[in-house]
Amino acid sequence: MKLDLDFTFRKLVPSEPYPFQLEVAKQIFANERVILRAPTGAGKTWTALLPFLHAKLNKQVWADRLIYAVPLRTLGKTLYESTQKALDEAFPGAFKVTMQTGDTPMDPYFQGDIIFCTIDQLLSLYIGHPYAVGIKQSNVLAGVMSGAYLVFDEVHLLDITKAFATTLDAVRRYRNLAPALIMTATLSDALVEEAAKRCQATAIRVGDKELRHIRQRLPVQRYYQRRDEPMQAKNIVNEHQEWEKTLVMVNTVERAMTMYQEIKQICQEEGREISLWLLHARFLPRHRAHIERRIIDLFCKGGEGTGIIVATQVLEAGVDFSVDVLHSELAPANALIQRAGRVARYGGIGRIYVYDVWKTPEKPSVAETLSNVQSTEKRRDYAPYFNEKNDTTIQLMMDQTWDDLLTLCPGPVDYREELAWVNRIHSRRDQKRMARRSSKNVADDVVRAMDSPSNHCLRELVRDAPSRYVLIHSNPQTLDMRKAPDLFAVRPNTLQTVLDKHLEKGDCWGFTLIDKGQRWEKLRDSAEAARYMIIALSPKLAFYSSEVGLQLGQSGTFESQENLHEVPKEERYSYRCETLLHHLQLTVKEYTNQVMHYQAAQLRWSKVWSCLPEDVEWVGRVACAGHDMGKACVDWSKWAQRYQASVSGQPVKDLLAHTDFDPQNEHMRKEQYRSGKRPSHSLQGAWWLLQTLSLLYQGVGDEPTQQRMRIFALVIFTAIARHHGAFTQSLDADASIAVLPDPLVRWLDKVFQLPSDKNDHAAAPRSHGSVADKVPWQCYKKDAEKIRKQLFTPRPNGIDEYPFLFSLYVVRRLRLADWDSQRIVNFPLP
């Protein structure tokens, strides 16, 4: 029985869906790309999950997997846990829910049904430089976007000219291949309209009538108050009632720690028993996870916790907990509204106090000098939103936020008023910043990133992450960095300031990798720190506790500890002797076993190429069947036969795909060393197969069919050439194939036959000849440039982008099937 959207929703959430939640599902089924702007706490998460779950439960081939990307790890972890729990209760065993972030690497190859990750993770794999795996395996990840349903949540937190612009390019480039939903609470009208235009999406804004409906079900009254005096711990403690939940949000880690300690001291002096929590980015992962879990458990819906939370922006968006009172330092309007979204989240009355932030610097900062701000005793502190790389309009925007805040006071303030406020403050700046990054500029930058092994593009297309990693130790030379010692991420300017002031109090070292290990170099002055990504500080320069976190410039006794008992071993496999035919057959079998996980991708690609879904599957099957044909080349086969004979003591005549090898067997290691470097094979085999396919299908079918077959052949060529590395493109030696065994020829001829050939479609192209017709065969190193030019590469905006994206999809399928075949034949060593 076909389930309707209402039924699916109510299986997940024990309430009637809002009209906008059903409308999003209908629009994304119809138009594929949707931008949703809805208030905080309105149920955007389940809105995003609904189309995917509905399609899966109704066995509708629409999306193979859901990739749910968020800006913050904290938010991702919360959504992962709540989704997994809800689905296990509603549909036990039906969905594999995973999470992929830097500190929770559960699914590095994105093979789950529902994958939660950071937007950084998703965009990095999109541009071909994934954080999850190394550069040689990067094309395994890039192909996952074909047939996936992409959700980008809380996009207002992204840098407009970097991650936000790249997100829009990803949605545009994968049109017809990956349905996408972009969600926000506080994007300005100007940004929503520009985003919809760039990725040709349908914009859905929750209207006045529905807002009233939401507030009738969830009555909320939020009252804003602007306070000219600085935020003071004593006032916060005095105003806090014992039954209340209070959130204090400050803009910098240093002020958060100071505020927490002052509140704690006042409570001790006055004998008040108030539960206190501090959360910011400078905790070790295990301590931060514990604090996050406690806050969510105690302050979630139905939670009975009370007390005061002091936090930075890590709790600004999306995390599902609620407080009665918010004390917040001045921030941009959209950030303040996000913070206010933690207040009375489950209904009721909430109070929001906004404080101005001033500083009295000893001398003007570089940022202030560049912005021509007049030197006065009283200066507004714009950190961390402004630095010398920002345009000075952020200062004007925050000034306007403060001045215009009076229009919201005293309240109550509803979502429409908050949006009007965001539009007044942000629209003009948003338009100017987007104009500086045109759609074409972004697309061209993405193309350059996809076509280059350098990962410098991450700074411009994802985010500029200039953090330095800091460990604390009096003698870092005794630490083995391979055993993952405790590290902290610190902004370079923060670290520089600390070293400028305190370096004379203790030692500091910079970490360098060398050929035979690692080296720590003692810094003579603070300026040298800029040369290193990892810095070790003496305990005289840094204090750490699980309660307060890392405090720079203060002495302590904490020292970073190694978190692993032994150096991680690289995953090693013993290889068993395997004939070429057997390996190719097993890889094709594993490829066929994948098909249930790629039905949507198969269907979508068939529509792109105007062919049968079976023909799309044929492309990958041929790539698998021919991926190691370079091992039929004379040089490779002689090397393999000679080595195998030496370790087995038996003569070998078969073409081999793999030889016996046990890295713990000294005899095998010596024989491998004596045999010399193995000849390369991937590009040689790809070139042979391209020429073979061109011969088999030359002149068959009508002109569109011939054009499609030429594209398919080049896609297969590109996938095979790069099935060992994402940027393989050189031919390092001449190569030749002298003979192919009859069983291999017969099997290849069968695999290379098109499905439409087998089905006897009158208009289908029919192959002629045999792979044996292309043997003997030779290729020459001097032709390397001509061969390289046949590889599909990313195309500039406006030129057909699909062939390269198709090659990414095929090479993902091929490499996963190849790996799976080896897990069957071989076995991992202990």
KEKOLBA-625923 format. One record per residue (C-alpha): residue in one letter; y, x, z. Coordinates in steps of 0.1 Angstrom, whole numbers, plus 5000, padded with zeros to 4 digits. Layout:
N
AYXZ...
END
This chain:
830
M500050005000K503450144991L505650195021D509350105019L512150325032D512750115063F509150145073T509050515069F512350555089R511150335118K507950545121L510250835129V513050675148P512650365170S515750195156E517050025124P518450275098Y522050265090P522950155055F524250505046Q520850665056L519050445031E521750485005V521350865006A517650835000K518150604970Q520950824955I518951134959F515950984942A518150854914N520751134910E519051434926R522251594941V524051434970I526851534994L526951345026R529851335050A529051145082P530151175119T528351395144G525551215161A525050965133G521551075124K522051315095T518851505103W516551205098T518651105068A517751435052L514051415061L513551045050P513351095012F510851385014L508551205039H508750875020A507751044988K504851235004L503550935022N503650724990K502051014971Q505051024948V505351354930W509051434938A509251754959D506552004969R508252115001L511452065020I513652365028Y516052265056A518852535059V521352545087P524052805096L522952885131R519552995145T520052785176L520452475156G517452565133K515252605163T516252275179L515652085146Y512352265141E511052165175S512251805174T510951745139Q507551905146K507151685177A508251365159L505951425129D502951515151E503351185169A504050965139F501851135113P499351365130G498251655109A500051535078F502751795076K502952175082V506352245098T507352605100M510452815108Q511753125091T514553325108G515053685118D513753625153T511153355144P509453485112M506753225110D506753165073P508053475053Y506853345020F507952985025Q504652815022G504952535047D505552165039I508852155058I510552495064F513552535087C515652845081T519152975082I521352925052D521553305051Q517753325046L517853065018L520753204999S519453555002L516253464985Y518153264959I520053564947G516953784948H517553984980P515653795007Y516053895043A512453785050V510654055028G511354375011I512954414976K509554474959Q508354124970S511653954964N510653764933V507753604953L510353414973A512853334946G510353114928V509952884958M513052684949S511452524918G510152184929A511552214964Y513951964981L516852164994V518952055024F522052245034D523352115068E526652175087V528152345056H531652325071L530652635091L530252845060D532853085045I534252885016T534453184993K531053325002A528053125014F529652785006A530452874970T526953034966T525352714979L527052504953D525952754926A522352724938V522452354936R524052364902R521652624888Y518552444900R519652104886N516551914874L514352154893A515252104930P516851794944A519451884970L521351734999I524551895013M525651755047T528751785068A530851615094T534151775088L534751895053S538151795040D538451545011A539551824988L536452034995V534051734992E535551644958E535452004946A531852054958A530751734941K532451844908R530852194909C527252084914Q527551744897A526651564929T527151214942A529551214972I528650965000R531250915027V530550675056G533050395052D535050205078K532749915080E529750135086L531650345111R532250035131H528549945129I527650295142R530050265171Q528849925179R525350055183L526650375200P529950305217V531950625221Q535450685233R536851035232Y540251115247Y542051435237Q544651615258R546651915248R547352155277D550052415273E548852625302P546052875297M542552775305Q541852865342A538552875360K540052725392N541352415373I537952365356V536052385389N538552155407E538351885379H534551905377Q532751615395E529351665409W527751405386E529351545355K528251765326T531051995316L531152235286V533652515285M534052665250V535952995245N536453195213T535253535223V532353675241E534453885265R536453575276A533353375280M531853625304T535053655323M535453275326Y531753235338Q532153505364E535453355377I533953005379K530953145397Q533153335422I535253025429C532152815435Q530853075460E534153095478E534552725481G530852655489R530352425459E526852405445I527452365408S524752475383L526152725359W525052855325L526453115301L525553145265H526853375238A525553605211R525053915232F521853815250L518453965242P516453705222R514053625250H516853555275R518953365250A515953145241H515353065278I518952965284E519052745252R515852575262R517252495297I520552365284I518852135258D516252005283L518751925310F521651795288C519651615261K519251245258G517651135291G518151475307E519251465343G521051795345T524651835357G526852145359I529052365338I528152545306V530352825294A529652915258T531153055225Q530652905191V526852935194L526852575207E529552445184A527452255158G524452035155V522652115188D521451785203F522951775238S525851585254V528451645280D531151435297V533951685296L534951955272H537452235279S538152425247E540352705236L542452645205A540452665172P540852535137A540852155135N537352125119A535952355146L537552145174I536051835160Q532651995159R533052095195A534151745204G530851625188R529051755219V531051505241A529651155248R527151215220Y524850935232G527750695239G530250645267I533550795275G534351165271R537451385278I538451685257Y541051935269V542452185244Y544152495257D546452735238V545453095238W547953375242K547853745244T550154025253P549154335233E550254675242K551154725205P550854515174S547454495159V546654595123A546254225114E549654135129T551354425112L549954325078S550953955084N554554045094V554353855126Q557453925147S556754125179T557353915210E556053925245K554053605240R551653595210R549053345201D545553495200Y543853395167A540553585174P537953565161Y539253355132F541753605120N541453975112E543054215087K540654095059N541653725063D544553575045T547453495069T547153115062I544653095090Q547453165115L549552895100M546552655100M545852715137D549552685145Q549552345127T546352245145W548152295178D551352115168D549451825152L547051785181L549651565198T548951295172L545451255187C546651235223P545851065245G543350855224P540850725222V540250895188D537750775163Y536150955134R538650825108E541450975128E539651305131L539051325094A542651245087W543551535110V541251765091N542751665058R546251735070I545352075084H542652205060S543052045025R545752275011R544052595023D540652485012Q541952414977K543652754975R540552944986M538252754963A540552824934R540253194940R536453164936S535852964904S532452834895K532153084867N533153374890V530453284915A527853224888D528553564873D528353734907V524953564913V523753694879R524754044888A522954014921M519753884906D519754164881S520354454905P518154614932S521254674953N521754434982H525554494985C525954154969L524953995002R528354065017E530153874989L527753594982V526253515016R528253665044D529953975054A527854085084P529454405096S527654415129R526554735145Y523354745165V523654885200L521054995224I521555125260H519855445271S520655765288N518255955265P517555765233Q515556055218T512655935240L512655595223D510455535193M512455295171R509255175154K508355005187A511354775185P513554865215D516054615228L519054595205F522354405206A524554305176V528154395181R531254365159P532454705147N535954655158T534754555193L532554855195Q535455075182T537854945209V535355015237L534655375224D538355445220K538955355257H535755465274L533955735254E534856005279K532955815306G529555855290D527655975259C527155795226W524755875198G524255765162F520755695147T519555855115L516255825097I514856155084D511856245063K509656325093G510956065117Q514155985135R517156175148W519956085173E523256265167K525756285196L529156155187R532156385193D534756115189S534855735185A535655745148E532255885140A530655555151A531555405117R528955625100Y525955465118M524355115118I522555185151I524455325181A523055425215L525355395245S524855565279P524455315307K527755445319L529355255290A527554925290F526154675315Y523454415308S521954135328S519953825318E522553605335V525753745319G524653935288L525954265275Q529354385289L530754685271G532954935289Q531254865323S528655085338G525154965348T521555055353F519954865324E518255065297S516754935265Q512954925266E510454945237N508954595231L505754715214H503054915231E502155105199V503655165165P502854875142K500254955117E500954875081E498554605069R495854815054Y492954685032S489754845023Y489154784986R485754714971C484854804936E485554504914T485254474877L488354364857L486654044845H485753944880H489154004894L490953814867Q488553524870L489053514908T492853524904V492753234880K490553044904E493053104933Y495953004910T494152674903N493652614940Q497352624945V498152334922M498352064949H501252264964Y503252284931Q502851944915A506551864916A507452194902Q504852154874L506251804865R509851914866W509252214844S507352004819K510451784816V512652084811W510352214783S509451874768C505751944771L502751834791P502451934828E499152094819D500952314794V503252444822E500152514843W498652694813V501552944814G500753054849R496953054842V497453284812A499653514833C496953534860A494253594834G496153874818H498054024848D495854334851M495054384814G496954714817K493854834836A491954814803C494155094790V492255414784D494155624810W493855374838S490155294831K489255664830W491055734862A489255444880Q485855524866R486155894875Y487255814910Q484555544916A481855774903S482956044927V482855824958S479755624949G477655894933Q476855664904P478155664868V480555374860K480955224826D482654884833L486354834832L487554824868A490354634885H489754804919T487755084932D486155144966F488655264991D488755285029P491855455043Q489755565073N487155735051E488156105048H485956155018M487555874999R491055995008K490256344995E488756214963Q491855994957Y494056294963R491956504938S492056224912G495856244911K498355974907R497055644893P498455554859S500855254859H499554934843S501754634848L504254684819Q501554814796G499354504801A502354274798W503354424765W499754404751L499554034761L502953954746Q501854094713T498453924716L500053584723S502553624694L499553694671L497553394684Y500353144681Q502353274653G503552984630V501652714648G503252374655D506752254645E509952454651P510652324687T507052394696Q507252744682Q510452804701R508852684733M505752904727R508053204722I509753134755F506353084773A505053414759L508153604772V507953434806I504353544809F505353894798T508153914824A505953774852I503154034845A505554314841R506954244875H503954134895H504054454915G507854484918A510854264912F512754514891T509954694872Q511354774837S510255124827L507355254806D506455594820A503755704795D502055614762A499155374766S496255244745I493354994747A490355114727V487854834733L487354514753P483854404765D482554084747P482353884780L486053954788V487053864752R485153534753W486653444786L490253534776D489953334744K488853034764V491653064790F494353124763Q493452794746L496152534752P495252224772S496652014743D494352214720K491352104741N492551744742D492751744704H496351614702A497151594665A500551744669A499552014694P499752384684R496452544678S495752904684H494053104657G492153434660S490953614691V492253854716A489854104700D492154104670K494654294690V492254584699P492454874694W496154874705Q498755134714C502255144728Y504555444732K506955564758K509655604731D509555224727A510455174764E513955044757K512754794731I510054674755R512554644784K514854424763Q512054164761L512154094798F513853774808T516953844829P519353604846R521853444823P525653404827N526953054834G526952854802I523953024786D520452884790E519452974826Y516052814826P513753084811F514553334839L514153074866F510852974850S509753344851L510553344888Y508353044894V505453184874V505553524891R505553364925R502353164916L500853484901R501553714930L500353464956A497153404936D496553784932W497053834970D494753544978S492053684955Q492154014974R491853845008I488553704995V487154024980N488454275006F488854275043P491754395066L491054695088P491554675125
END
